[in-house]
Amino acid sequence: MNAKSEKKLLYSIFIVSILFLVYLLRRPPIKDWLLAYLFNAFSNILIDAFIVSKRMLSYPVRLFPKVLNSNFLFDTIVYPTIMVLFNQVTRHDSVLLIFSKVFLFTVPILLFEMWAVQNTSFIHWDKGWNWKHSFVSITLKSLLNRLIIEVIRKIDNLRSPHKYSHVFDR
């Protein structure tokens, strides 16, 4: 792909992801989904900044190249949006089912990354980085995100009883 086509593809992914995020954030409980999104985006920025600073990955063609060395689109829009969907889909699932479903999300991300490495300048793997590192890191990060949101949800439920509980106190 040439640089102009790659930029068009990045902007298309940006627009589709934003529209999908708006759709996902309309489902209750919005607070949980915003938390999942923000936690994922923030941690992605930190982790990616570290990996890029160690020159394990680079992003030659990216949005806002003069502002960031990391992949703004993936770190703050695409992957956090996917994690909102993952949290929604697994909200009532058992641990075993969550572990099973995580691969439905991480494998397509990995396949797209592998395609992008070979066919675009979106991402370059350096210093021994390969698909295994991406797969393990995305899978573990997805599970960690899901675990943290679940813990926060449990704490919130303990601290604030159901809003209609007073009706049953009589």
Secondary structure, DSSP 4 states (H G I P E B T S, - for coil): --HHHHHHHHHHHHHHHHHHHHHHTTSS-HHHHHHHHHHHHHHHHHHHHHHHHTTSEE-SS-SSTTT-SS-HHIIIIIHHHHHHHHHHHTTT--HHHHHHHHHHHHHHHHHHHHHHHHH-SS-EE-TT--HHHHHHHHHHHHHHHHHHHHHHHHHHHHHS--TTGGGG--
